[in-house]
Amino acid sequence: MTMPFPVNGGMTSFWRSQPDTLDNHRSTETLPESSNIVIIGAGYTGAATAYHCLEQGQSTGRKKPSIMILEARQACSGATGRNGGHLKPDVYNGINTLANDYDIDAAAEVAMFEMQNLQTVQSFVEKEEIECDLRVAHAIDVQLDDAHFAKLRGGLESLIIKGSEASKLVEMRAGEKAEAFSSVKGARGCFSYDAGRLWPYKLIIHLLKRAIASGANLQTYTPVLQVSDTPDKHGRWTVVTDRGSIRTKHVVYACNAYTPALAPEFQNHIIPVRGICSRIVVPNPSSNPLDSSYTLRFNNWDYDYLIPRPDGSIVVGGARSMYLREPANWYNVTDDSRLIDSAAHYFDGYMQRHFHGWENTGAYTDRVWTGIMGYTTDFLPHIGPVPGKPGQIVIAGFNGHGMPQIFLSALGVARMIEGAEYGDTGLPRLFEATLERLQNKENRILHGIPSTSDRGSSRL
Ligand SMILES: Cc1cc2nc3c(=O)[nH]c(=O)nc-3n(C[C@H](O)[C@H](O)[C@H](O)COP(=O)(O)OP(=O)(O)OC[C@H]3O[C@@H](n4cnc5c(N)ncnc54)[C@H](O)[C@@H]3O)c2cc1C
């Protein structure tokens, strides 16, 4: 297996089309020899972890730790700078699978955690007056397949009966009511509840600025090549870059899809998975403008997601029907410098195809880009101490669903660095990076690849 490192020349997403001055930032000319904490990766996870570590220090009155953030490319140039901008808790879909595979309490904990993330991010953005276009409004999940709708409906009803509080927030509509409510052509059913949408890059740049203002040292274009296998006699790890090495007590792997290149424990457990996203521009506004964000589910493995933007454009991702059957297009792929060819034109005419009242808008694809997600073989993130390596913490593998999980996960990591046990951090028990999970050889990502006749797994 080749080691997953970020490639040079990632495509420019819409979100990164207006880079901030921090994009190529280096806080110091050279790297220090040591630092209390080294965070690898300056996406949402790295930025939020640095922010929380410094805030924690402030609130406990202890001396602020020294923090290095090492980023292989530009700030926020990984998945966070290329995603769909959808901050949408899952309160009935994947959660139902978790309830069946584990137990209802563990699943309900994840649903509630994601809801809390949304609320916490909303309060944070309002308090800090961050201009990142955050809007919290209805998200509508539209089902276009009767059998899949029936399955999800059964799952939701069962979650509610079993007492999942977050699932009770979902409103459901069937048949014609679903089509009228959602404006999606051919809708067979829909579920709706509150979710957020935002400009991810702007939120992350704000977090990085706050961290830097509190003393964090950000070094872009500084790929970490290696982390020592064993600590020195003082319990410090050596983090090696081509600009020098840093000794540290705490290494935080906030490098998502690329974690296995540095922490071999995660090989075959966190897999780089390429996704594709687009921005659609609308010259003649629709008579039926969208105020909700959407997921369009065509069956149990094929879905798209979209958010309307304040400038009238739409960001749409997905296109799975065009490439998922060919794993070489996306599985274990780190190349975000080019498109998935078979999906390059999928978004053309998308709004006209799927939405009533959009036929004459002239909506066209303005930009398409790819990005690399970190999928895990059990579809749960790995968070917490790296088994057998005291001082190393992983927070990675967000399965294309990090936006409603990362802010509070990073707070949990900051608490662990301060000495808290995993169980006292507020993190869902299922997210813990345990040895047991690393010993499990099952790969649900590969199980989920649809064949021509098979409908595959809904969690892919
Ligand atoms: C096309 C697409 C659409 C998506 N849409 C959504 C969505 O709408 N909603 C949602 O919730 N999620 C979505 N996601 C997933 C979401 O973007 C991720 O879950 C989230 O951004 C992960 O954040 P992160 O900081 O952990 O990873 P990243 O943002 O990938 O950050 C990791 C960083 O680590 C750096 N790095 C890696 N290796 C090294 C190294 N060796 N040395 C130094 N630095 C290194 C990388 O360059 C990168 O900047 C989408 C992802 C993609 C690709």
The ligand as a Tripos MOL2 file, in Angstrom:
@<TRIPOS>MOLECULE
LIG
   53    58     1     0     0
SMALL
NO_CHARGES

@<TRIPOS>ATOM
      1 C1        -16.1540   16.6430   -1.7850 C.3       1 LIG1
      2 C2        -16.4230   16.6010   -0.2980 C.ar      1 LIG1
      3 C3        -17.6570   16.9920    0.1830 C.ar      1 LIG1
      4 C4        -17.9290   16.9360    1.5550 C.ar      1 LIG1
      5 N1        -19.1010   17.4440    2.0280 N.ar      1 LIG1
      6 C5        -19.3450   17.4590    3.3590 C.ar      1 LIG1
      7 C6        -20.5050   18.0670    3.8760 C.ar      1 LIG1
      8 O1        -21.2690   18.6940    3.1510 O.2       1 LIG1
      9 N2        -20.7480   17.9450    5.2020 N.ar      1 LIG1
     10 C7        -19.8790   17.2880    6.0400 C.ar      1 LIG1
     11 O2        -20.1770   17.1560    7.2250 O.2       1 LIG1
     12 N3        -18.7170   16.8080    5.5900 N.ar      1 LIG1
     13 C8        -18.4300   16.8710    4.2780 C.ar      1 LIG1
     14 N4        -17.2420   16.3820    3.8200 N.ar      1 LIG1
     15 C9        -16.2960   15.8380    4.7840 C.3       1 LIG1
     16 C10       -15.6040   16.9460    5.5850 C.3       1 LIG1
     17 O3        -15.0680   17.8870    4.6910 O.3       1 LIG1
     18 C11       -14.5280   16.3040    6.4820 C.3       1 LIG1
     19 O4        -15.1430   15.3790    7.3550 O.3       1 LIG1
     20 C12       -13.7830   17.3350    7.3070 C.3       1 LIG1
     21 O5        -13.4370   18.4350    6.5490 O.3       1 LIG1
     22 C13       -12.5380   16.7010    7.9170 C.3       1 LIG1
     23 O6        -11.7660   17.7260    8.4870 O.3       1 LIG1
     24 P1        -10.2660   17.4210    8.9080 P.3       1 LIG1
     25 O7         -9.6890   18.6650    9.4070 O.co2     1 LIG1
     26 O8        -10.2520   16.2310    9.8060 O.co2     1 LIG1
     27 O9         -9.5780   16.9420    7.5530 O.3       1 LIG1
     28 P2         -8.9560   17.8430    6.3830 P.3       1 LIG1
     29 O10        -9.7660   19.0430    6.1390 O.co2     1 LIG1
     30 O11        -8.7030   16.9160    5.2480 O.co2     1 LIG1
     31 O12        -7.6100   18.3400    7.0010 O.3       1 LIG1
     32 C14        -6.4880   17.4870    7.1480 C.3       1 LIG1
     33 C15        -5.2590   18.3370    6.8610 C.3       1 LIG1
     34 O13        -4.1020   17.5890    7.1830 O.3       1 LIG1
     35 C16        -3.1220   17.9370    6.2510 C.3       1 LIG1
     36 N5         -2.1190   16.8460    6.2360 N.ar      1 LIG1
     37 C17        -2.3130   15.5760    5.8660 C.ar      1 LIG1
     38 N6         -1.1820   14.8640    5.9780 N.ar      1 LIG1
     39 C18        -0.2380   15.7140    6.4440 C.ar      1 LIG1
     40 C19         1.1280   15.5830    6.7630 C.ar      1 LIG1
     41 N7          1.7790   14.4170    6.5970 N.pl3     1 LIG1
     42 N8          1.7850   16.6570    7.2310 N.ar      1 LIG1
     43 C20         1.1420   17.8530    7.4040 C.ar      1 LIG1
     44 N9         -0.1580   18.0280    7.0950 N.ar      1 LIG1
     45 C21        -0.8470   16.9790    6.6330 C.ar      1 LIG1
     46 C22        -3.8720   18.0430    4.9390 C.3       1 LIG1
     47 O14        -3.1520   18.7710    3.9720 O.3       1 LIG1
     48 C23        -5.1430   18.7090    5.4000 C.3       1 LIG1
     49 O15        -5.0790   20.1170    5.2840 O.3       1 LIG1
     50 C24       -16.9330   16.4390    2.4600 C.ar      1 LIG1
     51 C25       -15.6770   16.0860    1.9720 C.ar      1 LIG1
     52 C26       -15.4080   16.1620    0.6090 C.ar      1 LIG1
     53 C27       -14.0380   15.7980    0.1170 C.3       1 LIG1
@<TRIPOS>BOND
     1     1     2 1
     2     2     3 ar
     3     2    52 ar
     4     3     4 ar
     5     4     5 ar
     6     4    50 ar
     7     5     6 ar
     8     6     7 ar
     9     6    13 1
    10     7     8 2
    11     7     9 ar
    12     9    10 ar
    13    10    11 2
    14    10    12 ar
    15    12    13 ar
    16    13    14 ar
    17    14    15 1
    18    14    50 ar
    19    15    16 1
    20    16    17 1
    21    16    18 1
    22    18    19 1
    23    18    20 1
    24    20    21 1
    25    20    22 1
    26    22    23 1
    27    23    24 1
    28    24    25 2
    29    24    26 1
    30    24    27 1
    31    27    28 1
    32    28    29 2
    33    28    30 1
    34    28    31 1
    35    31    32 1
    36    32    33 1
    37    33    34 1
    38    33    48 1
    39    34    35 1
    40    35    36 1
    41    35    46 1
    42    36    37 ar
    43    36    45 ar
    44    37    38 ar
    45    38    39 ar
    46    39    40 ar
    47    39    45 ar
    48    40    41 1
    49    40    42 ar
    50    42    43 ar
    51    43    44 ar
    52    44    45 ar
    53    46    47 1
    54    46    48 1
    55    48    49 1
    56    50    51 ar
    57    51    52 ar
    58    52    53 1
@<TRIPOS>SUBSTRUCTURE
     1 LIG1         1 GROUP 0 **** ****
